[in-house]
Amino acid sequence: MKVCIIGCGAIGSLFAAHLGRLDDVEVWAYDPYKAHVDAINENGLRLTGESDFVVRINARSNAAEIPPCDFGIIASKTLHTRAAMEATAHIFEDGAVCSVQNGVGSEEIIAEYVPRVIMGTTFPAGHITEPGVCNHDTRGLTTIGPFDAKPSSQEESDRLAAALTRGGMETNSVADPRGPMWTKVIFNCASNGIAALTRLPHGIAAETLRELMSSVAQEGIAVAEAQGVVLEKNPEDMINESIPVAYRHKPSMLQDVEAQRSTEINSINGGVASIGERLGLPCPVNRTIAELVRGLEHSWTLED
């Protein structure tokens, strides 16, 4: 089996490293960050924290150097999905690509470029500490399954999930992955934008602004239910349970804001609000959070 990781940042590095432990999987990685790619090729890809090992994989910043692969796992930020697929689509002319990205809408873009798509949701977290090194912050379950608009086969989804699990990334393959995906989307809506705007770590934000988080979550729950999605878990319970374990954890969107990088707000709060509005379900709290984060991003471009 040949697998290409598209976007070898923190999450992509976790998938690449765990698959790289398997003798029967050939792992390639595509990432424009040349220093990271060069370090991986020279010293291997190293995980620290929850995992502690080094693997050898094939990393490239030029997608033309990557051979055809059976599977792709796209872990880039959602705002880079189209550019990433334009660069790598030729690798998957007869392959299936799985998204493990945040938010909504990426699978529809991926489907424009490849023959078969797998929808995925992942809860492990990490961060790049230096080129070639990723700290594995937290473990968690990944769930994947055929994307209904342009599906892979169930056998393909099962095969990829089995390889990931053997490599140490616990992964379930299901017939309808929308429930796990929407569960995480709603949780992220309640957490990421609020943390980005207040600069509060997740647990502290949830403890301080619980009613606001609940308002965000309830809008998302209504949108999911209107689409016939059966949530895997009540996002309200997830918020409560996450407070002690992620009390000082900075969600990725907060990390982006602190670094003045573009965020994924359009596919998280903004994405849920847009779907709700198309269904006749206004999401004023999610829409307001999305607009405020976009305004914050714009402020970085202003001259003093």
N, C-alpha and C positions, 0 to 999 in steps of 0.2 A: 504494500500500500504506500502511495506517495501522497503526502499532505503538505499543502502550502499555507502558512500562517500569514495573513494579509494584515499588516500593522503589528509590528513586534514591540509595542509599548508594554506597559505593565501586564495587562490581561493577556495580550498575545504572547508575551514571554512565558507566562505560566503555562499556557497550552503547548507552546513549542517545546519547552523544557521537559514537561511530563511525557509528551509523545516521543521526545528524543531518547527516552530511556528504553524504548522498545526496539528489539533487534529486527522486527519484521515491518517497521515503519520508517520510511525515508522522509525526513522532515526538511522542508525548505521554508524560508521566511523572507518576506518582502517588507522593507521599511525604508522610507526616504532618509531617515536619520543615519547618515553615513558613519559617524563616530561609533554608534551602537553596533551597526553591522560589522564594521572593521574589528571591533573588540570581540564580538562573538566569533568571527572567523579565526582570529588570532589566538584567543584564550578559551573559547567555549562560552556557552551561556550558563551563567551561575545564578542559582536561587539561594537566598538566605531567608532567615526568619522561620516560618512554619515549615519550609522545606530547606534542605541544605545539601546541594549537590551541583555538579557541573556536568553538562552534556555537550557533545559536539553536534551541531546542526549546520545546514548550508544557508547562510544569510546573504541576501543581495539587496542593493539599493537600485539596481537596474533589473526590472521585471523581465526583460528580454532574455536574461541569462538563466531563467528558471524553466525547467522542462515541464511537459504536460503532467498534471497531477490528478489523482482520483477525487481528492477532496480539497476544498479550501475552507479555512476558518477565518472569517473577517472580524478583526477585533479593533479596527481603527475607530476613532471618534466618528459619530454619525455625520457630522458636517463634512467629513472627508470620504464618505462612502462612494459617491460617484467617481471622484478622481481615482480612488483606489481600484475600483472595478474597471475603469477605462484602461488603467495600466496593466491589469492582470487578467482580463477576460480571456485572452488567448490561451492561458494555462489550463482553462477548464472547459474546452470545447466539447469534451465528453465527460465532464465531471460535475459534482454537486458542491455548492458553496453554502456553508452554514454561518449565519450571523450570530455572534454572541455579544452584540452591541446593546447599548442602553436605548430606551425610548421606542418610538414607533416609526414606521415608514422605511426602514432600511431594506427590508426584504423586497419591497416593491421595486426599489432601485436595482438591487442585485438581479432581480428577475429579468430586467431589461438586457442583461449581458451574458447570462449563463443558462444552460438548458434545464437545470434542476436546482431547487433551493430548499434549504433546511432552516427552520426557525429555531433559534436557541436563546436561552436565558441562563446567565451564570451569576453565582453569588460570591465566589472567591474574589479577593481583592489584593492588590499589590502596588508597589511603586518602584520606579527605576531609581537606583541610588547612584549609579555611575554607568558609563557605557559598558554594556556586556553583563551588568549585574542588576537583578531584580529582587527586591525584598517581597516575600510572600507574606502579606499582612494577615489575612484570614482565609480559612478554608470554607467550603460550602458546596452545595449541590449545583450541578449544571443539568438542565433539561433541554432536550432537542426533539424535533419531530418534523415531518414534511410540512412545508408551507403550502397552504391549500390552493393559492392562486397559480403556482407553478411548482408542483411538489417533486421532491426526490421520491424514490421508493422507500417503503418502510424498512426494507432490508438494508439500504444504504445508511439510513439513520441509525439502525441497530448496530451496524458494523462500526461506524464512527464512534458511537457511544461506548461500545465494548473496548475499543482501542484506548480511548481516553481513560476509562475506568482501570484498565490494566496498567496504564502509566501512572496512576495515582490521582487523577482528577475524576472523582465520582460523578458519573453521568448517567442519567436515565433517558431512554428513547421512548417516546409516547406517540400515539396516533394524532392527538390534538394538543399542540404545545401552547395554544393561546392562553390557557388558564395560568400556567406558571409565568408566561411572559407578561401578561397584564397585571398579575400580582406584583411583580417587581417594578413594573412601570409606575403603578400607583404609589408604591412605597417610595420610589425615587422622586416622584412628583412632590410628595409630602416632605421629603428631606432635603433634596439637593438645592432647589431654588431658594428656599428659606435660609438654609445655611449660607448660601452664596451672598444673599442680601444682608444678613445680620453678622456675618463672619463668625458665627457660633458653630463649634463642632456638633456633630449629630445629636449625641445624647443630651447635651446642654440645651440645644435648640428645642428638642422634643420635650424636655422637662419644663422649659420656660414658655414655649409657644404651642402647647398641646392642642388648644382649641383651633388655632389656625391650621395646624397640620391635619386635624380631623376634617375641617372644611374642604381642604384640598383633596383628601382621600375620598370623601363622600362623593364629590363630583366625579372622580375617576371611577369609582365603583358603579355609579349610575351609567356611565358611558360603556363600561365593560358589559354590564347586564343587558343594555339595549342591543348589543351585538350578539347576545346569546352565549357570552363567555362565562364559564363556570370557574370562578377564582379558586386557586389552589388553597388559599388561606386568607383570612380576613386581614387586610392591610393594617387595620387599626390595632389588631393584636401584635402584628409585626413591629409596629412603631413602639408599643409598650415594651416588648421583649428586647428590643435593640438598645434601649436606653443604657442598661448597665454594661453591655458588652461593647458598645460603641460610644461610650460617654464622651471621650475626647477625640474620636475619629473624625477627620476632616473629609467629607464627601468629595468626590472628584471635582464637582463643580466649584466647590469652595477652593480647592487647590488651583483650579484654572483661574478663578478670580484673583487670588493672591498673586499669581504669576502674570496677570493681565493677558491671559490667553482667551481666545474665543471659546464659548461654552456650547454644550449640547442642549440648551434650553428650548430650541425650536422643535426638537424631537421628543422632549420630555413634557414639561408643562404646556408648551406651545402646541405640541403634537396632539396631546389629549384634548386640549381645548378646541383645536380645529376639527377633530373627529366628532366631538360632542356637538359642535355648532352645525356640522353637516347633518347630524341625526336629529336636529331640533332640540338639543339639550345644551343650553348655554352653560359655560363653565367660567363664571366671572372671576373666581379666585385664582384659578390656574392661569387664565388669560392675563390677569393683572400681574402675577408673579413673572410671567414670561416677558411682558412689556417692561417691567422694572429691570430685569436682568439685561435685556437688550439695551435699555438706556444706560445702564452701568457700563456695558461694553463700549458703547459709543463715547462715553466720557473719557475713555483712555486715548481717544484719537484727537481730543481737543488740545489746542496749545494753551500753555499757562498764560 
